[in-house]
């Protein structure tokens, strides 16, 4: 049976494969690479704005990207879908695929920061403590999605009664961070846990509330070339540009940081 989460992820992928400025939309409909001068990228939803910018500047071929939850994209690769590049909002999934022999050795290429986000005009919530107030509604990422796992790690560090009270306010478990942003900008919930880059890319519609330093998780993004990728040379060019080139600059301009030592 197809779950609501699977349907939502599939819809995200289908929408991402629709032609749009800066993204070439040709090749196979299942997200597999097309070879030639086309580079097909499966990427975490939080990378959409940065990768769209990078795609407009990428000179290693035409870029075609599909964006969804990192876990859903990894599942597609396990099921036989072959994009050229897989970029995740954590390092766990690329590392797992590498151990399974499905991707080449991954690289760390970006960092991010988890924040509590609220609509820009809201003054009702200013900290984690306010999330337990009467009538508060929250959106978070589903379990297994990187943003959802980061959120649960943070909440797990709070006193048990506070953790349970906050989780009791959750009205939506989203399949990717784009879903959380959508709920916030539509006014469907009062607060949500997203990445700082998502707030910066929301055109002023959201504001970020920083988490205490002792609760802030380490968030690093991993990228890998898929084994037997249809366009390995183009994939390598794409990854190189993320590590040092226009892709790295696009990430910086969209609120991402650099991993230590890179």
C-alpha positions in Angstrom: 0.0 0.0 0.0 1.3 3.5 -0.9 1.7 5.6 2.2 0.9 9.4 2.4 4.6 10.0 2.9 5.5 8.0 -0.2 2.9 9.9 -2.2 4.2 13.2 -1.0 7.8 12.3 -1.8 6.9 11.0 -5.2 5.0 14.3 -5.9 8.1 16.3 -4.9 10.2 14.3 -7.3 7.7 14.7 -10.1 7.4 18.5 -9.5 11.2 18.8 -9.4 11.5 17.1 -12.8 9.2 19.6 -14.4 11.1 22.1 -16.7 12.0 25.3 -14.9 14.6 28.1 -15.3 18.1 26.8 -14.8 17.2 23.1 -14.7 17.2 20.9 -17.8 14.3 18.6 -17.7 15.0 15.9 -20.2 15.8 12.2 -20.0 14.0 9.3 -18.3 11.0 10.0 -16.1 12.1 7.8 -13.2 15.0 10.1 -12.2 17.7 7.9 -13.8 20.6 9.6 -15.5 20.5 10.2 -19.3 24.2 10.2 -20.0 25.7 12.4 -22.6 26.1 16.0 -21.4 23.2 15.8 -18.9 24.0 15.4 -15.2 21.1 14.1 -13.1 21.2 15.0 -9.4 19.0 13.6 -6.6 19.2 16.1 -3.7 17.7 16.9 -0.4 14.9 19.4 -0.5 16.9 21.9 1.6 19.4 22.2 -1.3 16.9 23.3 -3.9 17.6 27.0 -3.9 21.4 26.6 -3.8 21.4 23.9 -6.5 19.1 25.8 -8.7 21.6 28.7 -8.6 24.5 26.3 -9.2 22.7 24.6 -12.1 22.4 28.0 -13.9 26.2 28.3 -13.7 27.3 24.7 -14.1 29.5 24.4 -17.2 29.9 20.6 -17.0 26.7 19.9 -18.9 22.9 20.4 -18.4 21.8 19.7 -14.8 18.5 18.0 -14.1 17.6 17.8 -10.4 15.0 16.1 -8.3 14.4 17.2 -4.8 12.8 15.2 -1.9 13.6 13.8 1.5 17.1 12.3 1.6 15.8 9.0 2.9 13.3 8.7 0.0 16.0 9.5 -2.6 18.3 6.9 -1.0 15.5 4.4 -1.1 15.1 5.0 -4.8 18.8 4.3 -5.4 18.4 1.1 -3.5 15.5 0.2 -5.8 17.7 0.6 -8.9 17.2 4.3 -9.9 20.5 5.7 -11.1 21.0 9.4 -11.0 24.5 10.6 -11.5 24.9 12.3 -8.1 23.2 11.9 -4.7 23.4 14.8 -2.2 21.9 14.3 1.2 21.2 16.5 4.3 23.4 14.2 6.4 26.4 12.0 5.9 24.8 8.8 7.3 22.8 8.0 4.1 25.7 8.4 1.6 27.9 6.4 3.9 25.3 3.6 4.1 25.0 3.5 0.3 28.8 3.4 0.0 29.0 0.4 2.3 26.3 -1.2 0.2 28.3 -0.7 -2.9 25.8 1.7 -4.5 27.8 4.9 -4.6 31.4 6.0 -4.8 33.2 7.3 -1.7 31.2 10.2 -0.3 32.5 13.7 0.4 31.3 16.2 3.0 30.4 19.5 1.2 28.3 21.7 3.4 27.0 22.4 6.9 23.7 23.9 8.1 22.1 24.9 11.4 18.8 23.7 12.8 16.6 26.5 14.0 13.1 27.0 15.3 11.2 28.9 12.6 8.0 31.0 13.0 6.1 33.2 10.6 7.9 36.6 10.3 4.9 38.5 11.9 4.6 36.2 14.9 5.7 37.3 18.4 4.0 34.5 20.3 7.0 32.2 20.2 10.5 33.2 21.1 12.1 30.1 22.5 11.7 26.3 22.9 9.9 27.0 26.2 7.1 28.8 24.4 6.3 25.6 22.3 4.3 24.1 25.3 1.9 27.0 25.4 -1.9 26.6 25.0 -3.0 26.2 21.4 0.5 26.1 19.9 0.9 23.9 16.8 4.1 22.6 15.4 5.4 20.9 12.2 8.5 18.7 12.2 10.2 16.2 9.9 9.1 12.6 9.9 11.4 10.0 11.5 14.1 8.9 9.1 14.2 12.2 7.3 17.4 14.1 8.3 15.6 17.2 9.6 13.2 15.0 11.5 16.1 13.0 13.1 18.0 16.2 14.0 14.8 17.6 15.6 14.3 14.5 17.7 17.9 14.6 18.8 17.4 18.1 20.1 14.1 17.3 21.8 15.6 14.2 23.4 18.1 16.4 25.2 15.3 18.3 27.0 13.7 17.2 30.3 11.3 14.3 29.5 8.1 16.2 30.4 9.1 19.1 28.2 9.9 16.8 25.3 6.6 15.0 25.6 4.7 18.3 25.9 6.3 19.6 22.7 5.7 16.4 20.8 2.1 16.6 21.9 1.8 19.9 20.0 3.0 18.4 16.7 0.3 18.5 14.1 2.3 17.5 11.0 5.2 15.1 10.4 6.5 16.1 6.9 8.4 14.0 4.4 11.0 16.7 3.8 11.9 20.2 5.0 10.0 21.8 2.1 6.8 20.5 3.7 7.6 22.2 7.0 8.4 25.5 5.3 5.1 25.2 3.4 3.1 24.6 6.5 4.7 27.7 8.1 4.3 30.1 5.2 0.7 29.0 4.7 -0.1 29.7 8.4 -1.1 26.1 9.0 1.2 25.8 12.1 2.7 28.2 14.5 6.3 26.9 14.5 8.6 24.3 12.9 12.1 23.0 13.0 13.9 23.7 9.8 17.4 24.7 8.6 18.7 28.2 8.7 19.2 28.2 4.9 15.4 27.6 4.6 14.6 30.7 6.6 17.1 32.7 4.6 15.5 31.4 1.4 11.9 32.2 2.5 11.8 35.8 1.1 11.3 37.3 4.5 8.2 35.1 5.3 10.0 33.3 8.2 12.2 34.3 11.1 14.7 32.0 12.9 14.9 31.4 16.6 18.3 30.0 17.5 18.6 26.9 19.6 20.8 26.9 22.7 24.4 26.1 21.8 24.4 22.9 23.9 21.4 21.6 21.9 22.5 22.5 18.4 23.3 19.3 16.4 26.2 19.0 14.0 24.7 19.0 10.5 26.9 18.1 7.6 25.8 17.3 4.1 27.3 14.4 2.1 27.5 13.9 -1.7 28.5 10.9 -3.7 28.6 9.8 -7.3 26.3 6.9 -8.0 28.0 3.6 -9.0 27.8 3.0 -12.7 26.4 6.5 -13.2 25.3 7.2 -16.8 27.5 10.3 -16.8 30.4 9.8 -14.4 32.6 12.6 -15.8 29.8 15.1 -15.6 29.0 13.9 -12.1 32.6 14.4 -11.0 32.6 17.9 -12.5 29.4 18.6 -10.5 30.9 17.4 -7.2 34.2 19.3 -7.8 32.1 22.5 -8.2 30.4 21.8 -4.9 33.7 21.4 -3.1 35.5 24.4 -4.7 33.8 26.4 -7.4 30.5 27.9 -8.3 28.6 25.3 -6.4 30.5 26.1 -3.2 29.7 29.8 -3.8 26.0 29.1 -4.4 25.9 27.2 -1.1 27.5 30.1 0.8 25.2 32.6 -0.8 22.2 30.6 0.4 23.2 30.3 4.0 25.2 27.1 4.1 28.6 26.7 5.8 31.7 24.7 5.0 32.7 21.5 6.9 35.7 21.8 9.1 38.9 20.9 7.3 37.5 21.4 3.8 
